[in-house]
Amino acid sequence: MNRTRAVVLVFVVLAAIGGVAVLTVDRPTVAGTESRFSGVNDSTTLVTTELRVTNPNPIPIELGNTTVNHSIRMNGIEMGTGSRDDIRAAPGTSTVNFTTAIDNRNIPTWWASHVERGERTRVVTGAAVDVPVFGTARVSENRTLTTDITGALNTSEPRPINASLPFVDDPVLVVERTSATWGNVTRERTPLDIGLQLRNPTEIPIPVARIDYTLTMNGIAVGNGTTGEGTVLSPGSEQTITARAAIRNDELDDWWVSHIERDQRTDLGVSLTAVLELPGNRTVELPLDDLGTNTTIDTDVFDTGNGSDGSTSSIRLTR
């Protein structure tokens, strides 16, 4: 056997051995993902995702040219995407971290969908791992985010309203109950209808000209204006006045920044002022600040506090 034939034979044997080694390597699996907010500024919200990869082999697998694509959708709205190239799977279960950027300009659209669906959001986080030779694996996590903002604004506790007017005993009005419902949401506005059941405990008519309102979320004014039709409450009578307030959706990306900065907590304030028109073109403003029309909104978008209550799928890498 000459030298050339010997070299060729060695390469053939090594290729055969290498082929067997490749064929006996078990394919890794994607076990799941965990996501959390990791930063926010005026334009972008960062989400760090931990991808769990299980390698059943006793040796590390270098997944060169591998691409991990990740997406976050809320009520079907794509909030952000991210990707990472080249990962290494150690024996057993290892983690790969990557970052997804949410465009804060998507927040008003998501908010409108959240209210339209009865304050419910379906959060879907998905990852696709494309590995040469092994193929593609996909994993997704689904969870439902709910709030009850309007429910928290409802109260049936009577609240007296004092005016300190001459010759009129306080209280001049009693708010017997309040109720809140969402109106028809648009891209620009989220109407919030607040019903005030008013009683006049005095012996004189009380003319209510209008209701002024200001809506704040973490101190950020997201709505203000004048609402309600003028009415006169006769002595001893009751009437329901509806204050038709509205959130300006284009303010909500600023609110979102504060919500994330405060660990997903928002203090919602609804400030109402009843304006009375008295004889002699005199007006009296009665702040209705003690009506219980303030509430706290807590969210856990990725369920980092209690563990996922959604479903997670794990798919082996296949060609």
Rosetta blueprint (number, residue, H / E / L):
1 M L
2 N L
3 R H
4 T H
5 R H
6 A H
7 V H
8 V H
9 L H
10 V H
11 F H
12 V H
13 V H
14 L H
15 A H
16 A H
17 I H
18 G H
19 G H
20 V H
21 A H
22 V H
23 L H
24 T L
25 V L
26 D L
27 R L
28 P L
29 T E
30 V E
31 A E
32 G E
33 T E
34 E E
35 S E
36 R E
37 F E
38 S E
39 G E
40 V E
41 N L
42 D L
43 S L
44 T E
45 T E
46 L E
47 V E
48 T E
49 T E
50 E E
51 L E
52 R E
53 V E
54 T E
55 N E
56 P L
57 N L
58 P L
59 I L
60 P L
61 I E
62 E E
63 L E
64 G E
65 N E
66 T E
67 T E
68 V E
69 N E
70 H E
71 S E
72 I E
73 R E
74 M E
75 N L
76 G L
77 I E
78 E E
79 M E
80 G E
81 T E
82 G E
83 S E
84 R E
85 D E
86 D E
87 I E
88 R E
89 A E
90 A L
91 P L
92 G E
93 T E
94 S E
95 T E
96 V E
97 N E
98 F E
99 T E
100 T E
101 A E
102 I E
103 D E
104 N H
105 R H
106 N H
107 I H
108 P H
109 T H
110 W H
111 W H
112 A H
113 S H
114 H H
115 V H
116 E H
117 R L
118 G L
119 E L
120 R E
121 T E
122 R E
123 V E
124 V E
125 T E
126 G E
127 A E
128 A E
129 V E
130 D E
131 V E
132 P L
133 V L
134 F L
135 G E
136 T E
137 A E
138 R E
139 V E
140 S E
141 E E
142 N E
143 R E
144 T E
145 L E
146 T E
147 T L
148 D L
149 I H
150 T H
151 G H
152 A H
153 L H
154 N L
155 T E
156 S L
157 E L
158 P L
159 R E
160 P E
161 I E
162 N L
163 A L
164 S L
165 L L
166 P L
167 F L
168 V L
169 D L
170 D L
171 P L
172 V L
173 L E
174 V E
175 V E
176 E E
177 R E
178 T E
179 S E
180 A E
181 T E
182 W E
183 G L
184 N L
185 V L
186 T L
187 R L
188 E L
189 R E
190 T E
191 P E
192 L E
193 D E
194 I E
195 G E
196 L E
197 Q E
198 L E
199 R E
200 N L
201 P L
202 T L
203 E L
204 I L
205 P L
206 I E
207 P E
208 V E
209 A E
210 R E
211 I E
212 D E
213 Y E
214 T E
215 L E
216 T E
217 M E
218 N L
219 G L
220 I E
221 A E
222 V E
223 G E
224 N E
225 G E
226 T E
227 T E
228 G L
229 E L
230 G L
231 T E
232 V E
233 L E
234 S L
235 P L
236 G L
237 S L
238 E E
239 Q E
240 T E
241 I E
242 T E
243 A E
244 R E
245 A E
246 A E
247 I E
248 R E
249 N H
250 D H
251 E H
252 L H
253 D H
254 D H
255 W H
256 W H
257 V H
258 S H
259 H H
260 I H
261 E H
262 R L
263 D L
264 Q L
265 R E
266 T E
267 D E
268 L E
269 G E
270 V E
271 S E
272 L E
273 T E
274 A E
275 V E
276 L E
277 E E
278 L E
279 P L
280 G L
281 N L
282 R E
283 T E
284 V E
285 E E
286 L E
287 P E
288 L L
289 D L
290 D L
291 L L
292 G L
293 T L
294 N E
295 T E
296 T E
297 I E
298 D E
299 T L
300 D L
301 V L
302 F L
303 D L
304 T L
305 G L
306 N L
307 G L
308 S L
309 D L
310 G L
311 S L
312 T E
313 S L
314 S L
315 I L
316 R E
317 L L
318 T E
319 R L
